Amino acid sequence: MPQPARLTALPSPVRNPFDSAWPFASTVSDPRRGPLPAGSPAEILRRTADMLGEPLIPSTGVGESAALDLIAGLLADNGIDLSHPHAAAHLQPPVLQVAVDADALASASNASMDTYDSGPATLAIEKWVVKALAGLAGFGPEADGVLTPGGSISNLLAVLIARDSAAAALGVDVRRNGLHGLDTPVVFCSELAHFSVQRACAALGLGEEAAVTIASDENFRMRTDVLADELAKPGRTPVAVVATAGTTDFGSVDPIAPIAALARQYGAWVHVDAAYGFGALFSDQLAPLLADLSRADSVTLDLHKIGWQPAAASVLLVADNNRFASFGRSVDYLNPADDIDSGLDGLLGRSLQTTRRPDAVKVATTLTAYGRAGLGAMLDTCHELAHAAAARVVADSNLELMAPVTLTTVLFRVAGHGLEAAAVDALQGEVRRRLLTSGRVLIGRTKLPARGGRPAMVALKLTLLNPNATASDLEDLLDQVVATGLDVRANSGEGAA
């Protein structure tokens, strides 16, 4: 039987200067437990529901301490532990304790970002955060932005601004009169772009078919030759071109500069979905991946991915603050003109939301606490772990590496060793489910697009965002993947590899 290769030791990473390890928060207190409770989904959900009791609001409460103890126990026993080194399924990192503490301050303030009198300090904090991130992106002093509930909403706002901008260029007032007069509006994005682009097109009345997907190359980056051909097709209104900086499954970064140049030939808005990849700018090593980010008209970033913030901490940046005109609204009880003239304006004109919580408080606290160097050190550690894991996969005949490492994602498969393609795909899903329901290992899955006559294939995925994980942690994780794969094959009658 082929033996798994060993992971080589990593160099000692730069650590949090205040401690020997990065201080992450967790609701799970049992270090012997895996990232998830063991058991089937039905068992876990039923157990949690049973502890809560009948879904009725009690006529008399149990008191504050008892209620907190109940919910804390539910989370500790049946929740997820993202600080566990074997939690590597999604772009959900463990969260920094300082951000959790700051988020409690934000909640206690109950401030809203729409008006000045709902929280002047939090308004100033959000403006500071936006300016700091815009500067990191390479935007000039005219840039602006807004915090949103997530990357999908940031992308929605970007496509909305792009739609209104394209319509205005044709003399169409979409905000007042709808899409009538806007001839076949389309939004171009990679085949690997986040599905929120299609959702945005649907929500904005363009329809999901308005999202024209562009093929990706062998490195999972948008092909600019295909984009050029699509842009040149007549009878359509190019609203926006969406480049992705850090695809969800591969971490790949589209060629931003040539995409922007092509888009501007046709008057299309240039949006970069950097929800995953923006954090590369914290790292001297990885920042060159996003060297052309400032060529965009707008950028989505999620600090609840690379940024180690509690969700939600997404931001939409725009290169020109005048582009927020789409959201402008005068409401007598919120922002009357004479109050605005007196400096009593809030951020109502930055978002579709009215009440909006001050998520910038935790972000400002974290940026101040750790600085670019601290966050960059965390990312560099995760990037090194990803390369070490990829090297182990390559050296292990039981595993196959499916894509190069760009950021912190490792895409791989349990080797099929002669199985039919459908059986190999089924093997990946069964391995992931067994590991998940055991509670020991939490990894992701996805599907690779077809390439050069090869059909699409199911793959497994490590999304490594825990800088406290070690080489031995990943070695143990991959050992369990291999062992589970061999067991699945043996029990299915195929025999061990």
C-alpha atoms as one frame of an Amber mdcrd trajectory, in Angstrom:
protein
   0.000   0.000   0.000   1.444   3.421  -0.856   2.595   5.271   2.224   1.705
   8.914   2.862   4.571  11.354   2.554   5.631  13.433   5.557   5.288  17.182
   5.721   8.537  19.055   6.059   8.846  21.461   8.961   7.948  25.042   8.231
  10.157  27.955   9.261   9.000  29.615  12.448   6.386  32.200  11.468   6.313
  35.740  12.742   3.974  35.596  15.722   1.668  38.016  17.399   4.064  40.283
  19.317   1.789  40.200  22.372   1.651  36.420  22.791   3.102  33.094  21.657
   0.080  32.380  19.475  -2.538  34.458  17.765  -5.398  34.963  20.253  -8.549
  33.651  18.622 -11.971  33.408  20.217 -13.952  30.179  20.409 -17.169  29.012
  22.033 -15.881  25.420  22.226 -14.003  24.656  25.439 -13.184  20.948  24.956
  -9.775  20.666  23.199 -10.355  16.932  22.630 -13.284  17.596  20.326 -12.826
  18.074  16.605 -14.033  21.128  14.696 -17.600  19.763  14.686 -19.637  17.562
  17.029 -19.758  13.951  15.940 -23.005  12.594  14.574 -25.329  12.886  11.626
 -26.880  16.262  10.781 -30.267  14.955  11.933 -28.816  13.921  15.303 -27.055
  17.230  15.903 -30.033  19.360  14.919 -32.429  17.241  16.963 -30.168  17.312
  20.010 -29.890  21.086  19.837 -33.637  21.522  19.377 -34.319  19.213  22.318
 -32.086  21.294  24.576 -33.970  24.439  23.571 -37.325  22.832  24.183 -40.627
  23.618  22.512 -40.372  26.489  19.997 -42.542  28.777  22.103 -41.578  32.060
  23.729 -41.938  31.342  27.450 -44.406  33.414  29.398 -41.815  33.698  32.174
 -38.115  33.767  31.452 -35.472  31.707  33.251 -33.264  34.695  33.979 -30.181
  36.130  32.344 -27.549  33.766  33.742 -29.517  30.627  33.013 -30.330  31.775
  29.481 -26.698  32.591  28.752 -25.572  29.275  30.191 -28.096  27.449  27.999
 -27.022  29.112  24.750 -23.316  28.915  25.618 -23.744  25.209  26.249 -25.502
  24.713  22.932 -22.667  26.409  21.074 -19.975  24.609  23.053 -21.481  21.157
  22.536 -23.025  21.436  19.092 -21.340  24.379  17.366 -18.310  24.736  15.120
 -14.797  25.431  16.382 -13.111  27.483  13.675  -9.981  27.785  15.820  -9.450
  24.018  15.478  -6.587  23.301  13.034  -8.718  20.705  11.217 -11.425  23.261
  10.335 -10.480  23.994   6.730 -13.663  23.872   4.657 -14.684  27.427   3.880
 -13.496  31.011   3.856 -14.494  31.304   7.516 -11.444  32.023   9.643 -11.119
  31.853  13.389 -11.806  35.329  14.735  -9.449  37.485  16.726 -10.471  37.959
  20.337  -9.853  41.689  20.142 -12.340  41.932  17.259 -14.948  40.029  19.273
 -14.443  42.375  22.208 -14.699  45.415  19.954 -17.819  43.999  18.324 -19.418
  43.868  21.756 -18.637  47.568  22.137 -20.298  48.248  18.793 -23.365  46.283
  19.824 -23.568  48.083  23.152 -23.544  51.454  21.392 -26.508  50.387  19.215
 -25.375  53.072  16.794 -26.683  53.246  13.246 -24.665  54.625  10.375 -27.496
  56.425   8.591 -27.592  59.614  10.671 -25.145  61.742  12.629 -27.227  61.669
  15.798 -27.255  57.864  15.770 -23.550  57.765  16.552 -21.029  60.457  15.556
 -17.990  58.503  16.794 -18.941  55.422  14.786 -19.406  57.565  11.662 -15.871
  58.867  12.058 -14.568  55.336  12.636 -16.175  53.999   9.452 -14.819  56.914
   7.410 -11.349  56.228   8.817 -11.549  52.525   7.993 -12.768  53.203   4.445
 -10.023  55.742   3.760  -7.351  53.430   5.171  -8.488  50.491   3.023  -8.885
  52.681  -0.077  -5.310  53.857   0.391  -4.130  50.260   0.719  -5.902  49.521
  -2.584  -4.006  52.352  -4.252  -7.017  54.639  -4.697  -6.653  58.415  -4.444
  -8.182  60.917  -2.011 -11.448  61.065  -3.978 -12.166  57.399  -3.168 -14.903
  56.377  -0.764 -16.662  53.265   0.410 -19.183  51.633   2.684 -19.310  48.622
   4.970 -21.888  46.008   4.001 -23.299  42.736   5.395 -21.154  40.626   3.058
 -19.396  40.278  -0.272 -22.607  39.368  -2.082 -24.182  42.674  -1.038 -21.007
  44.573  -1.913 -21.137  43.034  -5.384 -24.829  43.905  -5.659 -24.127  47.551
  -4.844 -21.278  47.628  -7.369 -23.432  46.230 -10.173 -26.202  48.680  -9.215
 -23.795  51.614  -9.525 -22.498  50.219 -12.815 -26.038  49.774 -14.169 -27.014
  53.337 -13.299 -23.760  54.686 -14.721 -24.227  52.858 -18.033 -27.829  54.019
 -18.239 -26.939  57.634 -17.459 -24.386  57.616 -20.279 -27.284  56.777 -22.615
 -29.599  59.362 -21.109 -31.681  56.786 -19.214 -32.716  57.454 -15.594 -33.019
  53.901 -14.295 -33.693  54.971 -10.741 -36.873  56.807 -11.736 -38.001  55.062
 -14.888 -36.613  51.545 -14.782 -34.671  49.730 -17.477 -36.794  50.882 -20.433
 -34.396  52.309 -22.997 -31.385  50.322 -21.859 -30.716  47.971 -24.772 -29.799
  44.413 -23.677 -27.597  45.279 -20.687 -24.926  42.668 -19.904 -22.323  42.080
 -17.195 -19.193  40.087 -18.022 -17.462  37.865 -15.483 -15.305  34.758 -15.358
 -16.899  31.316 -15.360 -15.302  31.044 -11.903 -16.752  34.301 -10.583 -18.849
  34.192  -7.426 -22.500  33.350  -8.016 -23.476  36.666  -6.418 -22.833  38.323
  -9.789 -25.743  36.380 -11.305 -27.846  37.115  -8.226 -27.105  40.823  -8.530
 -28.188  40.813 -12.169 -31.431  39.089 -11.206 -32.143  41.431  -8.299 -31.480
  44.528 -10.400 -33.897  43.571 -13.161 -31.229  42.645 -15.691 -31.914  38.924
 -15.363 -29.376  36.202 -14.612 -28.792  35.649 -18.330 -27.336  39.151 -18.455
 -24.274  37.709 -16.707 -22.062  36.627 -19.606 -19.444  34.169 -18.351 -15.967
  34.186 -19.825 -13.862  31.019 -20.000 -10.818  30.727 -17.749  -7.348  29.575
 -18.734  -5.264  26.692 -17.391  -4.391  28.833 -14.350  -8.077  29.542 -13.649
  -7.862  33.197 -14.711 -10.264  34.978 -17.028  -9.201  34.719 -20.678  -8.885
  38.238 -22.037  -9.055  37.047 -25.659 -12.520  35.610 -25.017 -13.529  38.768
 -23.153 -12.439  40.904 -26.105 -14.561  38.832 -28.489 -17.614  39.070 -26.228
 -17.269  42.813 -25.712 -17.123  43.330 -29.464 -20.449  41.621 -30.123 -23.056
  44.195 -31.250 -26.557  44.764 -29.926 -25.686  44.776 -26.218 -24.926  47.427
 -23.592 -21.790  46.476 -21.639 -22.666  47.517 -18.097 -19.677  46.103 -16.216
 -16.786  43.706 -16.354 -16.218  41.872 -13.052 -12.723  40.565 -12.452 -12.073
  38.234  -9.533  -9.069  38.635  -7.262  -9.085  35.395  -5.336 -11.588  32.932
  -6.777 -13.444  31.003  -4.091 -12.154  27.585  -5.138  -8.697  28.335  -6.512
  -7.584  31.666  -5.063  -6.637  32.668  -8.619  -6.426  36.332  -9.597  -7.747
  37.536 -12.950  -5.444  39.803 -15.027  -6.873  43.093 -13.800  -4.929  45.557
 -15.955  -5.773  44.075 -19.388  -9.366  43.459 -18.289  -9.709  47.097 -17.244
  -8.202  48.302 -20.517 -10.651  46.227 -22.555 -13.654  47.268 -20.453 -12.902
  50.953 -20.824 -12.797  50.678 -24.598 -16.513  49.946 -24.376 -17.380  52.290
 -21.527 -18.006  49.431 -19.097 -17.589  49.748 -15.344 -14.630  47.805 -13.920
 -15.400  45.979 -10.699 -12.967  43.685  -8.910 -14.431  41.122  -6.546 -11.522
  40.826  -4.130 -13.616  39.448  -1.280 -10.997  36.739  -0.731  -7.889  38.206
  -2.286  -7.826  41.772  -0.929  -6.057  40.575   2.198  -3.004  39.843   0.044
  -2.281  43.561   0.315  -1.362  43.051   3.972   1.569  40.856   2.891   4.723
  42.158   1.217   5.119  38.733  -0.379   1.608  38.501  -1.840   0.720  42.148
  -2.471   2.123  42.051  -6.050  -0.803  39.781  -6.974  -3.036  42.850  -6.625
  -0.651  45.455  -7.981  -3.219  46.624 -10.566  -6.177  46.872  -8.200  -6.230
  50.667  -8.423  -7.311  50.382 -12.084 -10.766  49.323 -10.912 -13.787  51.586
 -10.516 -14.933  49.577  -7.502 -13.630  46.792  -5.289 -15.298  44.300  -2.957
 -13.325  43.088   0.040 -14.225  40.867   2.990 -12.283  41.196   6.210 -14.272
  38.285   7.640 -12.110  36.201   5.322  -8.486  37.378   5.289  -8.780  39.828
   8.148  -9.941  37.400  10.857 -13.043  39.437  11.728 -16.407  38.195  12.962
 -18.929  38.372  10.147 -19.921  40.669   8.758 -17.063  42.897   7.718 -17.345
  43.465   3.982 -16.519  46.738   2.261 -17.322  48.205  -1.135 -14.719  50.726
  -2.244 -15.285  53.125  -5.145 -12.549  55.131  -6.818 -14.800  58.205  -7.172
 -17.104  59.173  -4.311 -19.524  60.845  -6.737 -20.558  57.363  -7.891 -22.603
  56.907  -4.736 -25.197  59.275  -6.213 -27.312  56.200  -6.999 -28.087  55.879
  -3.286 -28.750  59.554  -2.558 -32.022  60.116  -0.760 -33.428  63.062   1.193
 -35.688  61.963   4.029 -37.204  64.606   6.287 -36.830  62.703   9.521 -33.275
  61.544   8.781 -31.297  64.004   6.660 -33.155  67.237   5.862 -31.155  69.680
   3.758 -30.646  72.257   6.510 -29.231  69.609   8.856 -26.835  68.481   6.128
 -25.762  72.090   5.590 -25.010  72.250   9.317 -22.747  69.188   9.116 -25.250
  66.753  10.609 -25.142  64.256   7.747 -24.779  60.503   8.164 -24.077  57.761
   5.647 -27.595  57.069   4.418 -26.469  57.840   0.863 -23.903  55.061   0.826
 -26.142  52.027   1.067 -29.502  50.427   0.397 -29.768  49.897   4.140 -31.163
  52.481   6.518 -30.327  51.056   9.925 -26.785  49.736   9.602 -24.697  48.581
  12.544 -21.184  49.982  13.167 -19.138  47.010  11.974 -16.212  49.350  11.383
 -15.570  49.425  15.150 -14.102  45.911  15.216 -12.186  46.525  11.990 -10.604
  49.738  13.253  -9.670  48.014  16.522  -7.988  45.130  14.698  -6.127  47.327
  12.218  -4.887  49.470  15.094  -3.927  46.483  17.248  -1.994  44.489  14.661
  -1.196  46.838  11.802  -0.432  45.724   8.293   2.640  43.773   9.452   0.706
  41.685  11.964  -2.076  40.773   9.559   0.490  40.160   6.830   2.383  37.752
   9.084  -0.830  35.823   9.711  -1.496  35.545   5.984   2.089  34.581   5.171
   1.868  31.728   7.675  -1.359  30.449   6.092   0.191  30.762   2.623   3.230
  28.736   3.727   0.965  26.098   5.246  -0.906  25.835   1.945   2.343  25.243
   0.044   3.439  22.639   2.583   0.122  20.826   2.283   0.334  20.931  -1.511
   3.835  19.445  -1.364   2.532  16.602   0.803  -0.285  15.942  -1.663   2.156
  15.816  -4.578   4.417  13.378  -2.723   1.579  11.061  -1.693   0.406   8.506
  -4.257  -2.959   8.320  -2.516  -3.668  11.966  -3.342  -3.669  14.207  -6.422
  -3.047  17.965  -6.511  -5.571  19.628  -8.830  -4.394  23.256  -8.961  -1.396
  25.374  -7.968  -1.516  27.313  -4.709  -2.079  31.060  -5.123  -3.328  32.247
  -1.726  -4.325  29.776   0.996  -6.430  27.202  -0.864  -5.290  23.662  -1.678
  -7.399  21.766  -4.219  -6.828  18.012  -4.343  -8.478  14.602  -4.697  -8.219
  11.166  -3.200  -6.704   9.135  -6.020  -9.074   6.850  -7.895  -6.526   4.205
  -8.932  -8.473   2.780 -11.855 -12.002   3.615 -10.785 -14.477   4.996 -13.297
 -14.770   8.784 -13.333 -18.193   8.782 -11.666 -16.920   6.494  -8.906 -13.928
   8.758  -8.247 -16.265  11.744  -7.947 -18.477   9.789  -5.548 -15.407   8.817
  -3.528 -14.570  12.481  -2.838 -18.049  13.253  -1.561 -18.186  10.190   0.666
 -14.755  10.920   2.169 -15.785  14.457   3.042 -19.093  13.371   4.567 -17.485
  10.672   6.716 -14.876  13.081   8.030 -17.527  15.724   8.706 -19.923  13.452
  10.583 -17.032  12.040  12.613 -16.426  15.604  13.827 -12.677  15.138  13.331
 -11.990  16.958  10.063 -13.884  19.668   8.200 -12.802  20.156   4.580 -14.575
  21.532   1.541 -15.537  20.190  -1.849 -16.120  21.730  -5.237 -16.068  20.871
  -8.923 -13.300  21.650 -11.379 -14.517  22.923 -14.743 -13.991  20.738 -17.808
 -10.678  21.302 -19.574  -9.269  20.117 -22.912 -11.643  17.207 -23.358 -11.479
  16.254 -19.680 -14.894  16.321 -17.982 -15.661  18.365 -14.891 -14.450  16.644
 -11.721 -15.333  16.729  -8.032 -12.428  17.778  -5.820 -11.688  18.282  -2.136
 -10.483  21.573  -0.771  -8.475  22.903   2.147  -9.060  26.574   2.871  -6.275
  27.387   5.322  -6.940  30.534   7.348  -5.680  29.499  10.785  -2.158  30.797
  11.401  -2.003  28.806  14.645  -2.173  25.545  12.688   1.100  23.672  12.264
   2.703  21.329   9.778   1.928  18.378  12.041  -1.732  19.447  12.220  -1.982
  19.312   8.437  -0.067  16.054   8.332  -2.612  14.504  10.681  -5.504  15.986
   8.692  -4.247  14.533   5.411  -3.478  11.203   7.081  -7.133  11.023   8.081
  -8.241  11.918   4.551  -6.108   9.120   3.115  -7.217   6.580   5.718 -10.859
   7.438   5.144 -10.420   7.193   1.385  -8.871   3.751   1.690 -11.654   2.643
   4.021 -14.363   3.878   1.659 -12.821   1.965  -1.215 -12.334  -1.189   0.852
 -15.907  -1.168   2.099 -17.269  -0.512  -1.385 -15.634  -3.695  -2.649 -13.031
  -1.902  -4.759 -10.105  -2.883  -2.562  -7.433  -0.728  -0.970  -4.948   1.145
  -3.111
